């Protein structure tokens, strides 16, 4: 720490900061545009000008750009001298010369950094009286709108998209006063992180197209902190609602996980919540027709059915909350509860949980991922399945160590200087996969082969790390042998090594070999991190609760018995192929489905119960680190229509249980259920600390979900009733459904439902809620780890059998994943259905010739007695003997992986 003097006052500051960061950390306001905590400084906008003095005797000083000036001991600066103020005011006037006067119609209005800085500089009149520069905006895809005329040429967008996210299809064109930021031609942005342009841009050039369809000003949104439900990373988000619709998702800063950025699935994947095909009412099937029934009658009907059933089976879900799965298990009993995962997923998640509980190898956060210098990914296409992790890996390959920066007299914010050192980088990424992945552009070596051969390849590396020699039965070519030795030696020369694998290939051997490699490196004295990914947001949570796999549970039910099946938030057709389920579901006399989407399973049920989704309920999920995180209800779904039967799954399950036993329901709120859960499953004791209790108040009041600037909610129901109804109290969280409540929420930054601070209306004001920029929030995040930081000392290796890929006459199915569509909930979004309208598969060009299949032509085939139709696309990387299908989409199920197809032919 060093001393600096700002406008005559003495402060302590970190020497690694620039003066802009230092002042913002101290709560002092300096306007800026081109600087960003993650993009560093380039000094392009000239807006952060301040005056710096050589010493106490220097009376004149000189204008410097605070973002490009390092902090030095005894630095003397002034922010508010007349010359600095005039300089900044002149700069903002020049930046605004060509900016249109369209704040009332601009979607960034009220959430705009340019507005905030203009007001901060007191620029209120325009002297420019000539024609403005006019650009033609571009079509950038389904999610992002482009309005180039609002650009102030801060270069943030291109620095983020090209330099940070490694996008290839976006750039800056032109020169001097004729600069254009966009694509060479109109078209959809290819990066999985393009949505961050909305937050990165300080103006309204890039806006959320999905938000435009149900637009509302920021101050009129009702918001709540939540967790992204699309993968096992558990990114933190802020969800905004208006008129009973989710209209916007923004990044919620979490130092350890998503930091400042989300992937596009997390930002735009909320369409399922607003689907017109949503379930809102209870139904019962009579004479092959569904009849609407009231909530109470439906509960009584279910209680009666369960009482009269000979056997009962409850199927949980890895996309449902911890509390929902626990409640279902309590209702049906330990022996009758299924985790809702197909056998291979069940076994993979169980194995991963076992490894995490060993607590031998460090499980890094996404922030810590950026500190590793060698990364080895086994069998995972993480750009599509756990996309935010892939963005962190890209930063790890660019990041320079503190030692390197000191040796070269560089600061971590000096972007251009650091980028110039990338030519001499010594960081490595290795990966194995069945086909080409999006990380190929930064990988040092990629091994494309079948799943058995990938596992054998990884075991060869393990063998060399252990014994300094390869397996005796080596099957690969000399070229691949060289690569195995190359990777092994790089790992042995590295300081910090990260191994990543998971269950998306549906093969436990990947998980075992990843753990074995991590363990041998740890035993050799290396700093090692291990990340094991699961398919869903709460796969580990439901594994902790324990239950049987889907296969085991369904196969035990005998035919012609009075059996009842309760399925909670799970589409069985996502896991099993059609012909299997047609036979198995006939064994049940009663099929009760609780879900928020009209899935194929819902259509096979005879009793339907609508339940709330992540945005409409409160609960807990467990991410890949065993980090318990709480998500909160954003709005009351019954606000506009009291007749809607939708409620939280866990609440309904506990009501049914109490009526079944003729007892008073003791579960009054989420806290009661969590206490019971912890009592029954001691390993989950820390979930109590994931968030404050529902009774938590600030100065005697709950925290408001709406800002003080909100227009209020009286007019929202004016077409229904001119009288404003009393807001329902939220007994499950510390929030209120209004703008009424404590305004001192800044001291509780981990649970704030929106970002706003005086003079800082946009999300750029996040530094007002942080202890220091890019550091911790003023209070810790609403989360807790289930395992201690203390590591165990020793553990055994997993034994493995080696199987090689044997080609058959018929092709073997392997999965390929896409960011939108592979995850189940995203398939119910209309915009994503349009985006993924054409079903296609990948096939090796040699196999295609053997089967007389042309590129991009429609083909059909049969697998497990079901017929499928796709467009075939040639792949140069997919090994012969395999066919890659979009598992989970277009009626394909997980059960198809590893199966042979028959009758492949071109239509």
SULLIN-V395303 format. One record per residue. N is the residue number from 0. RES is the residue in one letter. SS is DSSP state (H for helix, E for strand, L for the rest). PSI is psi in whole degrees, 0 to 359 (NA if undefined). Layout:
((N RES SS PSI) (N RES SS PSI))
This chain:
((0 X L 144) (1 X E 167) (2 X E 136) (3 X E 155) (4 X E 120) (5 X E 117) (6 X L 43) (7 X L 355) (8 X E 144) (9 X E 135) (10 X E 158) (11 X E 140) (12 X E 158) (13 X L 135) (14 X L 342) (15 X L 351) (16 X L 162) (17 X E 172) (18 X H 330) (19 X H 310) (20 X H 317) (21 X H 314) (22 X H 319) (23 X H 322) (24 X H 329) (25 X L 359) (26 X L 11) (27 X L 138) (28 X L 121) (29 X L 128) (30 X L 149) (31 X L 163) (32 X L 303) (33 X L 337) (34 X L 143) (35 X E 143) (36 X L 326) (37 X L 343) (38 X L 346) (39 X E 203) (40 X E 140) (41 X L 350) (42 X L 35) (43 X L 325) (44 X L 340) (45 X L 22) (46 X L 337) (47 X L 33) (48 X E 136) (49 X E 174) (50 X E 132) (51 X E 140) (52 X E 147) (53 X L 318) (54 X L 189) (55 X L 338) (56 X L 349) (57 X L 114) (58 X L 338) (59 X L 318) (60 X L 183) (61 X E 149) (62 X E 128) (63 X E 158) (64 X E 116) (65 X H 331) (66 X H 343) (67 X H 10) (68 X L 118) (69 X E 156) (70 X L 131) (71 X L 155) (72 X L 133) (73 X L 26) (74 X E 137) (75 X E 118) (76 X E 161) (77 X E 138) (78 X L 325) (79 X L 22) (80 X L 159) (81 X H 320) (82 X H 318) (83 X H 317) (84 X H 316) (85 X H 318) (86 X H 310) (87 X H 321) (88 X H 322) (89 X H 322) (90 X H 314) (91 X H 328) (92 X H 319) (93 X H 320) (94 X H 331) (95 X L 1) (96 X L 313) (97 X L 1) (98 X L 131) (99 X L 156) (100 X L 63) (101 X L 26) (102 X L 320) (103 X L 333) (104 X L 354) (105 X L 135) (106 X L 344) (107 X L 354) (108 X L 126) (109 X L 352) (110 X L 33) (111 X L 124) (112 X H 324) (113 X H 318) (114 X H 313) (115 X H 316) (116 X H 326) (117 X H 316) (118 X H 319) (119 X H 327) (120 X L 356) (121 X L 37) (122 X L 111) (123 X L 353) (124 X L 150) (125 X L 128) (126 X L 353) (127 X L 124) (128 X L 19) (129 X L 176) (130 X L 140) (131 X L 155) (132 X L 135) (133 X L 131) (134 X L 159) (135 X L 127) (136 X L 164) (137 X L 159) (138 X L 121) (139 X L 17) (140 X L 192) (141 X L 337) (142 X L 335) (143 X E 131) (144 X E 150) (145 X E 124) (146 X L 87) (147 X H 337) (148 X H 345) (149 X H 358) (150 X L 140) (151 X L 12) (152 X L 49) (153 X L 346) (154 X L 6) (155 X H 316) (156 X H 313) (157 X H 328) (158 X H 322) (159 X H 306) (160 X H 315) (161 X H 310) (162 X H 324) (163 X H 308) (164 X L 355) (165 X L 31) (166 X L 148) (167 X L 350) (168 X L 25) (169 X L 137) (170 X E 182) (171 X E 136) (172 X E 152) (173 X E 192) (174 X E 168) (175 X L 240) (176 X L 16) (177 X E 69) (178 X E 138) (179 X E 127) (180 X E 118) (181 X E 201) (182 X L 160) (183 X L 321) (184 X L 158) (185 X L 147) (186 X L 166) (187 X L 133) (188 X L 133) (189 X L 338) (190 X L 141) (191 X L 0) (192 X L 21) (193 X L 332) (194 X L 338) (195 X H 345) (196 X H 329) (197 X H 317) (198 X H 324) (199 X H 317) (200 X L 126) (201 X L 358) (202 X L 200) (203 X L 29) (204 X L 314) (205 X E 118) (206 X E 163) (207 X E 110) (208 X H 326) (209 X H 329) (210 X H 327) (211 X H 328) (212 X L 333) (213 X L 57) (214 X L 143) (215 X L 148) (216 X L 152) (217 X H 320) (218 X H 348) (219 X H 1) (220 X L 143) (221 X E 125) (222 X E 161) (223 X E 150) (224 X E 142) (225 X E 183) (226 X E 135) (227 X L 132) (228 X L 14) (229 X L 346) (230 X L 183) (231 X L 3) (232 X L 316) (233 X L 46) (234 X L 147) (235 X E 134) (236 X E 159) (237 X E 126) (238 X E 130) (239 X E 138) (240 X E 148) (241 X E 134) (242 X L 44) (243 X L 28) (244 X E 141) (245 X E 123) (246 X E 342) (247 X E 141) (248 X E 130) (249 X E 160) (250 X E 134) (251 X L 118) (252 X L 128) (253 X E 116) (254 X L 323) (255 X L 338) (256 X L 263) (257 X L 345) (258 X E 240) (259 X L 354) (260 X L 149) (261 X L 163) (262 X L 167) (263 X H 329) (264 X H 318) (265 X H 328) (266 X H 322) (267 X H 2) (268 X L 26) (269 X L 4) (270 X H 333) (271 X H 332) (272 X H 330) (273 X H 8) (274 X L 137) (275 X L 346) (276 X L 15) (277 X L 152) (278 X L 125) (279 X L 348) (280 X L 156) (281 X E 143) (282 X E 150) (283 X E 138) (284 X E 127) (285 X E 123) (286 X L 48) (287 X L 13) (288 X E 144) (289 X E 132) (290 X E 133) (291 X E 140) (292 X E 152) (293 X L 163) (294 X H 310) (295 X H 319) (296 X H 322) (297 X H 320) (298 X H 315) (299 X H 322) (300 X H 316) (301 X H 318) (302 X H 316) (303 X H 317) (304 X H 315) (305 X H 319) (306 X H 324) (307 X H 1) (308 X L 140) (309 X L 319) (310 X E 155) (311 X E 143) (312 X E 127) (313 X E 125) (314 X E 116) (315 X L 197) (316 X L 140) (317 X L 357) (318 X L 3) (319 X L 164) (320 X L 164) (321 X H 316) (322 X H 323) (323 X H 313) (324 X H 321) (325 X H 318) (326 X H 320) (327 X H 318) (328 X H 321) (329 X H 326) (330 X H 312) (331 X H 343) (332 X L 154) (333 X H 318) (334 X H 343) (335 X H 13) (336 X E 132) (337 X E 142) (338 X L 346) (339 X L 7) (340 X L 138) (341 X L 158) (342 X H 314) (343 X H 321) (344 X H 320) (345 X H 313) (346 X H 321) (347 X H 314) (348 X H 322) (349 X H 318) (350 X H 316) (351 X H 317) (352 X H 320) (353 X H 317) (354 X H 317) (355 X H 323) (356 X H 333) (357 X H 326) (358 X L 45) (359 X L 311) (360 X L 142) (361 X E 134) (362 X L 103) (363 X L 152) (364 X L 170) (365 X H 327) (366 X H 318) (367 X H 333) (368 X H 325) (369 X L 351) (370 X L 357) (371 X L 146) (372 X L 346) (373 X E 131) (374 X E 133) (375 X E 116) (376 X E 124) (377 X E 108) (378 X L 18) (379 X L 130) (380 X L 78) (381 X H 339) (382 X H 330) (383 X H 329) (384 X H 330) (385 X L 64) (386 X H 324) (387 X H 330) (388 X H 321) (389 X H 325) (390 X H 322) (391 X H 324) (392 X H 320) (393 X H 324) (394 X H 326) (395 X H 323) (396 X H 344) (397 X H 335) (398 X L 137) (399 X L 143) (400 X L 159) (401 X H 322) (402 X H 317) (403 X H 317) (404 X H 319) (405 X H 317) (406 X H 327) (407 X L 11) (408 X L 46) (409 X L 155) (410 X L 151) (411 X L 347) (412 X L 354) (413 X E 80) (414 X H 306) (415 X H 320) (416 X H 318) (417 X H 319) (418 X H 328) (419 X L 345) (420 X L 357) (421 X H 337) (422 X H 333) (423 X H 23) (424 X L 149) (425 X L 49) (426 X L 149) (427 X E 143) (428 X E 127) (429 X E 144) (430 X E 155) (431 X E 143) (432 X E 166) (433 X L 333) (434 X L 177) (435 X L 142) (436 X L 171) (437 X L 350) (438 X L 4) (439 X H 328) (440 X H 342) (441 X H 2) (442 X L 147) (443 X L 328) (444 X E 137) (445 X E 129) (446 X E 114) (447 X E 118) (448 X L 184) (449 X L 164) (450 X H 313) (451 X H 321) (452 X H 327) (453 X H 318) (454 X H 318) (455 X H 318) (456 X H 314) (457 X H 323) (458 X H 331) (459 X H 319) (460 X H 317) (461 X H 316) (462 X H 318) (463 X H 321) (464 X H 325) (465 X H 309) (466 X H 357) (467 X L 26) (468 X L 159) (469 X L 167) (470 X L 147) (471 X L 322) (472 X L 55) (473 X L 128) (474 X L 350) (475 X L 170) (476 X L 170) (477 X H 326) (478 X H 315) (479 X H 326) (480 X H 318) (481 X H 320) (482 X H 322) (483 X H 316) (484 X H 321) (485 X H 310) (486 X H 315) (487 X H 316) (488 X H 325) (489 X H 316) (490 X H 321) (491 X H 341) (492 X H 352) (493 X L 158) (494 X L 319) (495 X E 127) (496 X E 134) (497 X E 127) (498 X E 130) (499 X E 132) (500 X E 195) (501 X E 199) (502 X L 12) (503 X L 338) (504 X L 354) (505 X L 53) (506 X L 117) (507 X H 337) (508 X H 328) (509 X H 316) (510 X H 318) (511 X H 314) (512 X H 327) (513 X H 316) (514 X H 317) (515 X H 318) (516 X H 317) (517 X H 317) (518 X H 319) (519 X H 321) (520 X H 321) (521 X H 317) (522 X H 337) (523 X L 357) (524 X L 11) (525 X L 154) (526 X E 116) (527 X E 140) (528 X E 149) (529 X E 126) (530 X E 124) (531 X E 116) (532 X E 145) (533 X L 163) (534 X L 329) (535 X L 168) (536 X L 328) (537 X L 30) (538 X H 318) (539 X H 327) (540 X H 313) (541 X H 333) (542 X H 326) (543 X H 322) (544 X H 329) (545 X L 143) (546 X L 182) (547 X E 161) (548 X L 165) (549 X H 314) (550 X H 311) (551 X H 318) (552 X H 313) (553 X H 324) (554 X H 343) (555 X H 342) (556 X L 126) (557 X L 155) (558 X L 157) (559 X L 31) (560 X L 159) (561 X L 75) (562 X E 145) (563 X E 134) (564 X E 123) (565 X E 118) (566 X E 122) (567 X E 114) (568 X L 50) (569 X L 125) (570 X L 107) (571 X H 334) (572 X H 346) (573 X H 331) (574 X H 320) (575 X L 152) (576 X L 159) (577 X H 311) (578 X H 325) (579 X H 313) (580 X H 328) (581 X H 321) (582 X H 316) (583 X H 323) (584 X H 339) (585 X L 346) (586 X L 343) (587 X L 132) (588 X L 321) (589 X E 129) (590 X E 112) (591 X E 122) (592 X E 128) (593 X E 114) (594 X E 167) (595 X L 354) (596 X L 150) (597 X L 74) (598 X L 173) (599 X L 328) (600 X L 321) (601 X H 320) (602 X H 345) (603 X H 358) (604 X L 165) (605 X L 353) (606 X E 126) (607 X E 132) (608 X E 117) (609 X E 131) (610 X E 163) (611 X L 153) (612 X L 192) (613 X L 328) (614 X L 345) (615 X L 6) (616 X L 175) (617 X L 140) (618 X E 189) (619 X E 142) (620 X E 159) (621 X E 123) (622 X L 189) (623 X L 340) (624 X L 0) (625 X L 41) (626 X E 117) (627 X E 128) (628 X E 143) (629 X E 134) (630 X E 153) (631 X L 148) (632 X L 132) (633 X L 322) (634 X L 163) (635 X L 112) (636 X L 341) (637 X L 8) (638 X L 320) (639 X L 335) (640 X L 105) (641 X L 343) (642 X L 349) (643 X L 135) (644 X L 358) (645 X L 132) (646 X E 173) (647 X L 140) (648 X H 312) (649 X H 328) (650 X H 314) (651 X H 318) (652 X H 323) (653 X H 328) (654 X H 315) (655 X H 317) (656 X H 316) (657 X H 320) (658 X H 329) (659 X H 325) (660 X L 5) (661 X L 41) (662 X L 160) (663 X L 135) (664 X L 113) (665 X L 349) (666 X L 91) (667 X L 330) (668 X L 181) (669 X H 325) (670 X H 320) (671 X H 318) (672 X H 320) (673 X H 320) (674 X H 318) (675 X H 320) (676 X H 316) (677 X H 323) (678 X H 319) (679 X H 327) (680 X L 87) (681 X H 332) (682 X H 336) (683 X H 16) (684 X H 330) (685 X H 349) (686 X H 342) (687 X H 329) (688 X H 4) (689 X H 336) (690 X L 160) (691 X L 158) (692 X L 162) (693 X L 337) (694 X L 357) (695 X L 132) (696 X L 155) (697 X E 117) (698 X L 40) (699 X L 4) (700 X E 155) (701 X L 169) (702 X E 129) (703 X E 145) (704 X L 347) (705 X L 153) (706 X L 165) (707 X L 341) (708 X L 0) (709 X L 144) (710 X L 356) (711 X L 172) (712 X L 6) (713 X H 314) (714 X H 346) (715 X H 330) (716 X H 19) (717 X L 330) (718 X L 348) (719 X L 313) (720 X L 132) (721 X L 345) (722 X L 133) (723 X L 128) (724 X L 156) (725 X L 133) (726 X L 137) (727 X L 137) (728 X L 141) (729 X L 107) (730 X L 358) (731 X L 354) (732 X L 178) (733 X L 14) (734 X E 156) (735 X E 150) (736 X L 58) (737 X L 187) (738 X L 3) (739 X L 135) (740 X L 187) (741 X E 137) (742 X L 2) (743 X L 42) (744 X H 352) (745 X H 336) (746 X H 357) (747 X H 56) (748 X H 337) (749 X H 343) (750 X H 14) (751 X L 139) (752 X L 357) (753 X L 162) (754 X L 115) (755 X L 138) (756 X E 150) (757 X L 128) (758 X L 351) (759 X E 87) (760 X L 334) (761 X L 175) (762 X H 350) (763 X H 347) (764 X H 17) (765 X H 330) (766 X H 341) (767 X H 346) (768 X H 6) (769 X E 150) (770 X L 320) (771 X L 158) (772 X L 132) (773 X L 9) (774 X L 204) (775 X L 154) (776 X E 169) (777 X L 329) (778 X L 162) (779 X L 160) (780 X L 155) (781 X L 81) (782 X E 166) (783 X E 144) (784 X E 140) (785 X L 343) (786 X L 152) (787 X L 162) (788 X L 341) (789 X L 130) (790 X L 144) (791 X L 164) (792 X L 311) (793 X L 159) (794 X L 161) (795 X L 158) (796 X L 155) (797 X L 136) (798 X L 144) (799 X L 147) (800 X L 141) (801 X L 123) (802 X L 136) (803 X L 155) (804 X L 123) (805 X L 122) (806 X L 141) (807 X L 174) (808 X L 323) (809 X L 150) (810 X L 148) (811 X E 136) (812 X E 128) (813 X E 154) (814 X E 147) (815 X L 152) (816 X L 150) (817 X L 149) (818 X L 314) (819 X L 124) (820 X L 321) (821 X L 322) (822 X L 137) (823 X L 309) (824 X H 327) (825 X H 341) (826 X H 342) (827 X H 3) (828 X L 129) (829 X H 319) (830 X H 327) (831 X H 328) (832 X H 320) (833 X H 323) (834 X H 320) (835 X L 49) (836 X L 328) (837 X L 124) (838 X L 129) (839 X E 154) (840 X E 165) (841 X E 141) (842 X E 142) (843 X E 139) (844 X H 327) (845 X H 317) (846 X H 322) (847 X H 319) (848 X H 322) (849 X H 327) (850 X L 7) (851 X L 50) (852 X L 129) (853 X L 155) (854 X L 135) (855 X L 23) (856 X L 156) (857 X E 136) (858 X E 160) (859 X E 156) (860 X E 168) (861 X E 140) (862 X E 130) (863 X L 44) (864 X L 7) (865 X E 147) (866 X E 139) (867 X E 153) (868 X E 127) (869 X E 167) (870 X E 128) (871 X E 134) (872 X E 132) (873 X E 142) (874 X E 136) (875 X L 354) (876 X L 334) (877 X L 127) (878 X L 145) (879 X L 142) (880 X L 359) (881 X E 159) (882 X E 128) (883 X E 122) (884 X E 151) (885 X L 78) (886 X L 132) (887 X L 347) (888 X L 158) (889 X L 45) (890 X L 12) (891 X L 145) (892 X L 166) (893 X H 329) (894 X H 347) (895 X H 340) (896 X L 129) (897 X L 357) (898 X L 159) (899 X E 146) (900 X L 155) (901 X E 159) (902 X E 42) (903 X E 124) (904 X E 154) (905 X E 138) (906 X L NA))
